[in-house]
Amino acid sequence: MISVVIITKNEAHAIADCLQSVAWADEVIVVDSGSTDDTIKICEQFGAKVTVTDSWPGFGQQKNHAIALATKSWVLSIDADERVTPELQQEIQQAIKSDAKASYRMPRSSSYCGQFIQHSGWSPDYVTRLFRRGYAQFSNDLVHERILPEDTTLTLTSPLLHISYINLEEVLDKINRYSTDGATMSLSQGKTATLGKAIRHGTWAFIRTYFIRLGFLDGKMGFVLAISNAETTYYRYLKLSLLIQEHKRKSSIK
């Protein structure tokens, strides 16, 4: 009755806990982007149906690929670093008894370097992840993809756990990857950037996270999170400005 879909790449450190939390599902679909660790082996040990892709089209298209492989009436899309709590499981199982074509959003409780964040724009963090197959899909965005439902969106109350950013090494890695993907997507959308714009937007990201969204109430990690948000934003605009320069240079050579 329900398919769980997950996209992965080198998630051996997290995927077992994720799969254990959805062991009750009728089907688990994993689309892997060429893991070089034990991700695929672990997924197969849990009975997941694994498909390996050679290319990386971006988060949105990859998740839609996973959805297309699902065969059950309902789909729950989660990430490898997310966990379905027993309370959320019960709510989901009750929701899918309905014949409705609605999608469902749920609050997400996220940790940052071992601390669950209560402010900083991370809480409440509602994400739409449960929907009847054929009545919703992800946007095709390279990063920061979102569900596009065709009908009403209802709300569940139990949280989806998000064990994100285990340590600062992971923070720095994601700052680099997300800012690169964000810059590439912005270039395709015809957006512009300069060094000044990168500085302004990066500064504003810190102010918004730490002061307006009360990140200072999250203590030391609230400050660290605000800095990392600022860095991601700064580098996204800076990389976009460099991509624009490179594009102009290549155009002038032709």
C-alpha positions as CSV (number, residue, x, y, z in Angstrom):
1,M,0.0,0.0,0.0
2,I,3.0,2.4,0.6
3,S,6.3,2.7,-1.1
4,V,9.2,4.5,0.6
5,V,11.6,6.1,-1.8
6,I,15.2,7.2,-0.9
7,I,18.1,8.6,-3.0
8,T,21.6,7.9,-1.8
9,K,25.3,8.3,-2.4
10,N,27.9,7.1,0.1
11,E,25.4,7.0,3.0
12,A,26.7,3.8,4.7
13,H,27.1,5.7,8.0
14,A,23.3,6.6,8.0
15,I,21.3,4.4,5.8
16,A,20.8,1.4,8.1
17,D,19.0,3.6,10.8
18,C,16.9,5.1,8.0
19,L,15.9,1.8,6.6
20,Q,15.2,0.3,10.0
21,S,12.8,3.2,10.7
22,V,10.7,2.3,7.6
23,A,10.9,-1.5,7.8
24,W,7.1,-1.6,8.1
25,A,6.7,-0.2,4.6
26,D,5.4,-2.5,1.8
27,E,8.2,-1.5,-0.6
28,V,11.5,0.5,-0.3
29,I,13.0,1.9,-3.4
30,V,16.6,3.2,-3.4
31,V,18.1,5.1,-6.3
32,D,21.8,5.3,-5.8
33,S,24.2,7.7,-7.6
34,G,27.2,5.4,-7.6
35,S,28.2,4.9,-4.0
36,T,31.7,3.7,-3.4
37,D,31.1,2.6,0.2
38,D,28.7,-0.1,1.6
39,T,25.5,1.8,0.9
40,I,24.2,-0.5,-1.8
41,K,25.1,-3.6,0.2
42,I,23.3,-2.4,3.3
43,C,20.2,-1.4,1.3
44,E,20.0,-4.9,-0.3
45,Q,20.4,-6.5,3.2
46,F,17.3,-4.6,4.2
47,G,15.4,-5.9,1.2
48,A,15.3,-2.6,-0.6
49,K,15.0,-2.5,-4.4
50,V,18.2,-0.7,-5.5
51,T,18.7,1.1,-8.8
52,V,22.1,2.6,-9.6
53,T,22.4,5.6,-11.9
54,D,25.5,6.7,-13.8
55,S,24.7,10.4,-13.8
56,W,23.5,13.1,-11.3
57,P,20.6,15.1,-12.7
58,G,20.0,17.0,-9.4
59,F,18.0,16.3,-6.3
60,G,14.6,17.0,-7.9
61,Q,14.9,14.8,-11.0
62,Q,16.6,12.0,-9.0
63,K,13.8,11.9,-6.5
64,N,11.2,11.9,-9.4
65,H,13.1,9.0,-10.9
66,A,12.7,7.1,-7.6
67,I,9.0,8.0,-7.5
68,A,8.6,6.6,-11.0
69,L,9.9,3.2,-9.8
70,A,7.4,3.0,-6.9
71,T,4.5,0.5,-7.4
72,K,2.3,1.1,-4.4
73,S,-0.7,3.5,-4.0
74,W,1.1,5.9,-1.6
75,V,4.6,7.2,-1.6
76,L,6.7,8.4,1.3
77,S,9.9,10.2,0.2
78,I,12.7,10.5,2.8
79,D,16.4,11.2,2.8
80,A,19.1,8.9,4.1
81,D,19.7,11.0,7.1
82,E,16.0,11.1,8.2
83,R,14.1,8.7,10.5
84,V,10.4,7.9,10.8
85,T,9.5,7.8,14.5
86,P,7.0,5.2,15.7
87,E,4.5,8.0,16.3
88,L,4.8,9.3,12.8
89,Q,4.5,5.7,11.4
90,Q,1.2,5.4,13.1
91,E,0.0,8.7,11.7
92,I,1.1,7.7,8.2
93,Q,-0.5,4.3,8.4
94,Q,-3.8,6.0,9.5
95,A,-3.6,8.6,6.7
96,I,-3.1,6.2,3.9
97,K,-6.3,4.3,4.8
98,S,-8.1,7.3,3.2
99,D,-9.1,7.3,-0.5
100,A,-8.2,11.0,-0.6
101,K,-5.8,12.4,-3.2
102,A,-4.3,14.8,-0.6
103,S,-0.6,15.1,0.2
104,Y,0.7,15.3,3.7
105,R,3.3,17.5,5.3
106,M,4.9,16.8,8.6
107,P,7.1,18.8,11.1
108,R,10.8,17.9,10.8
109,S,13.1,18.0,13.9
110,S,16.7,18.6,12.8
111,S,20.0,18.2,14.6
112,Y,23.1,20.1,13.8
113,C,26.5,18.7,15.0
114,G,24.7,16.7,17.6
115,Q,22.2,19.3,18.9
116,F,18.6,19.5,17.9
117,I,17.9,23.1,16.8
118,Q,14.7,24.7,18.1
119,H,15.0,28.1,16.4
120,S,17.3,29.5,13.6
121,G,14.5,29.0,11.0
122,W,14.8,25.2,11.5
123,S,11.8,24.8,13.8
124,P,9.0,24.5,12.9
125,D,10.1,23.0,9.6
126,Y,7.2,21.5,7.7
127,V,8.1,19.2,4.8
128,T,5.6,17.6,2.4
129,R,6.7,14.0,1.9
130,L,3.7,11.7,1.8
131,F,1.3,11.6,-1.2
132,R,-0.8,9.4,-3.3
133,R,1.2,8.1,-6.3
134,G,0.4,10.1,-9.5
135,Y,-0.8,13.1,-7.6
136,A,2.4,14.9,-6.7
137,Q,6.0,15.1,-7.8
138,F,9.2,17.0,-7.0
139,S,10.2,20.2,-8.7
140,N,13.1,19.6,-11.1
141,D,15.4,21.9,-9.2
142,L,19.0,20.9,-8.9
143,V,18.9,21.7,-5.2
144,H,16.3,22.8,-2.6
145,E,13.6,20.7,-4.5
146,R,10.0,20.7,-3.2
147,I,6.9,18.7,-3.6
148,L,4.4,20.0,-6.2
149,P,1.0,18.5,-5.1
150,E,-2.0,18.4,-7.4
151,D,-4.5,18.4,-4.5
152,T,-4.9,19.5,-0.9
153,T,-2.0,19.3,1.5
154,L,-2.9,18.2,5.0
155,T,-0.7,18.2,8.1
156,L,0.5,15.4,10.4
157,T,1.7,16.2,13.9
158,S,4.4,13.8,14.7
159,P,8.0,14.8,13.7
160,L,10.3,13.3,11.1
161,L,13.7,13.2,12.6
162,H,16.5,14.7,10.6
163,I,20.0,13.7,11.7
164,S,21.9,16.3,9.6
165,Y,25.4,17.7,9.7
166,I,27.0,15.1,12.0
167,N,30.2,17.2,12.4
168,L,31.9,20.3,11.0
169,E,33.6,18.3,8.2
170,E,30.1,17.5,6.9
171,V,29.1,21.1,7.3
172,L,32.0,22.3,5.2
173,D,31.4,19.6,2.6
174,K,27.8,20.6,2.2
175,I,28.5,24.3,2.1
176,N,30.8,23.6,-0.9
177,R,28.4,21.2,-2.7
178,Y,25.1,23.2,-2.1
179,S,26.7,26.5,-3.0
180,T,28.0,25.0,-6.3
181,D,24.6,23.5,-7.1
182,G,22.8,26.7,-6.2
183,A,25.1,28.8,-8.4
184,T,24.6,26.4,-11.3
185,M,20.8,26.5,-10.9
186,S,20.8,30.3,-10.6
187,L,22.9,30.6,-13.8
188,S,20.3,28.5,-15.7
189,Q,17.6,30.8,-14.4
190,G,19.4,33.9,-15.7
191,K,20.1,35.4,-12.3
192,T,23.0,37.8,-11.8
193,A,25.6,38.2,-9.1
194,T,28.6,40.3,-8.1
195,L,31.1,40.3,-5.2
196,G,29.1,43.1,-3.5
197,K,25.9,41.1,-3.9
198,A,27.6,38.0,-2.4
199,I,28.7,40.0,0.6
200,R,25.3,41.6,1.1
201,H,23.3,38.4,0.8
202,G,25.8,36.5,3.0
203,T,25.5,39.1,5.7
204,W,21.8,39.1,5.5
205,A,21.7,35.3,5.8
206,F,23.6,35.6,9.1
207,I,21.3,38.4,10.5
208,R,18.1,36.5,9.4
209,T,19.3,33.2,11.0
210,Y,20.9,34.5,14.2
211,F,18.7,37.5,15.1
212,I,15.4,37.5,13.2
213,R,14.9,33.7,13.5
214,L,16.2,33.7,17.1
215,G,19.3,31.6,16.4
216,F,21.0,33.0,19.5
217,L,18.5,31.0,21.6
218,D,20.1,27.8,20.2
219,G,23.4,28.7,22.0
220,K,26.8,28.1,20.5
221,M,25.4,25.9,17.7
222,G,23.0,28.6,16.8
223,F,25.9,30.9,16.1
224,V,27.8,28.2,14.1
225,L,24.7,27.5,12.1
226,A,24.2,31.2,11.3
227,I,27.8,31.4,10.1
228,S,27.4,28.3,7.9
229,N,24.2,29.7,6.4
230,A,26.0,32.9,5.7
231,E,28.9,31.1,4.1
232,T,26.6,29.0,1.9
233,T,24.8,32.1,0.6
234,Y,28.1,34.0,0.1
235,Y,29.7,31.3,-1.9
236,R,26.6,30.6,-3.9
237,Y,26.6,34.2,-5.2
238,L,30.4,34.4,-5.5
239,K,30.4,31.2,-7.6
240,L,27.5,32.5,-9.7
241,S,29.5,35.7,-10.5
242,L,32.5,33.6,-11.5
243,L,30.3,31.3,-13.7
244,I,28.8,34.4,-15.4
245,Q,32.4,35.7,-16.1
246,E,33.4,32.4,-17.5
247,H,30.3,32.2,-19.7
248,K,31.0,35.7,-21.0
249,R,34.6,34.8,-21.7
250,K,33.6,31.8,-23.7
251,S,31.0,33.7,-25.6
252,S,33.5,36.4,-26.6
253,I,35.9,33.7,-28.0
254,K,33.3,32.3,-30.3
